[in-house]
Amino acid sequence: RLCAQPDLAREVPSLAERVAEVTRGWLLIGGSGSGSRFHTDAFGCGAWNVTLLGAKRWAMYPPGARPPGVLDLGPERFAAPAPIFWFSEVLPQLRKDQLPLELVTKAPTCRS
């Protein structure tokens, strides 16, 4: 059984080494209700995403488009609301032409 603990990398050193090799050192694990704000990857690299338990809801806009509710603070600077606020307060108020591409990824069903 795979489970996420705050110090998982310390408890499983081989995992930390492998994660560093394949992800440039990034491993993000989120619990219920967690998420990332709208952003453009600061390093311009791709990402590998997997949903191991539950589901993840995605909202995407085309490159260069500023999602509704995201504030422009100047050159290359933006302020995006927390995902839970955006989905519950901003998204329901959008016109049809402002809607994002939405998708949901779900964890696979494992059978014993």
N, C-alpha and C positions, 0 to 999 in steps of 0.2 A: 504494500500500500504506500503510495507516494503522498506525503503531506508537507505542507509549507510551515516552516518554523522561522522565527526571526533570525536565528543563527544557524540556519541550515548549512551554509557554506563552511562554517567553522566545524560543524560536526561531521561533515563529509568532505574532507580536503580534496579528494579526487574529483568531486563534483565542481568545486571551486576552480580547480585547474582546467577542467574541460570547458566550463562556461567561459573562462577568460580566453581560451583558444578560439572558440567559435563565435563569440559575441562581443569581442573587444572589452570584455569585463562586465557587460550589462546583463543582469537577470532581474526581471521585475515580476513580483508575485503580488497579486491583489486579492483581497477578500470581497465579500459581498458588499455591493454598493460602491466599490472603488472604481477608479478609471483615470484616464489621462485627459487633460484639457486639450482643446484644439491646438495643434502645433505643427511646425515643420521641423523635421529632424535637424538638430543643430550641426550634426556632422555629415549630413547629406548621405547617410547610408541606409540601406534597406533593413528590414527587420523580419524576424521569424516569429510568428505568433501561434500559440496553441492554447486551446481551452481544455483544461484537464478535468474540471469539475464545474457543473452548472452551465451558465451561458454568458456570453459577452455581447453587448449591443454596440454596434458601430454606427457612426454618422460621419459621412465623408463629403467634402466639397472638392471641386476641381482645383488643381494647383493654381495658385495666384488669387483664388477667390477668398474673400474674408467672410467667414460664417457670421450670420446674424448673432448679435450679442457679444461679439469679440470687438474690443476697442482698439483703435489704432493709436499708439502712443508716440509715434515718430518713426524715423527710418529703422526698419527691421525690428521694431518693438511693438508688442501686442499684449493685451490683457484679456484672457479668456476666463469665463466663469467656470466654476466647478461643474463637472459632468452631471451630477445629480440635479443641480439647479438648472442647467441648460435643458436637460431632458424634461424636467417637470414644469418649468416656468417659461422658457423661451420657445422651445419646439411647438407647444400647443398654440402659440400665438402667430406662427408663421403663415404667410400666404403660400399658396400652392407653388408659385414660382421661386420661393425661397427654401423649399424643403431640400434636405440633403439626400444623398444616396444612403439608404439604411440597410443594414444586414445584421443578422444575429448568428454568431458561431456557438455551437453547442458541443459539450464534451461527448465523446463517443460512449455508446452503451457497451459495457463490458459484461460478458457472460462467463460464468464459471463452468 
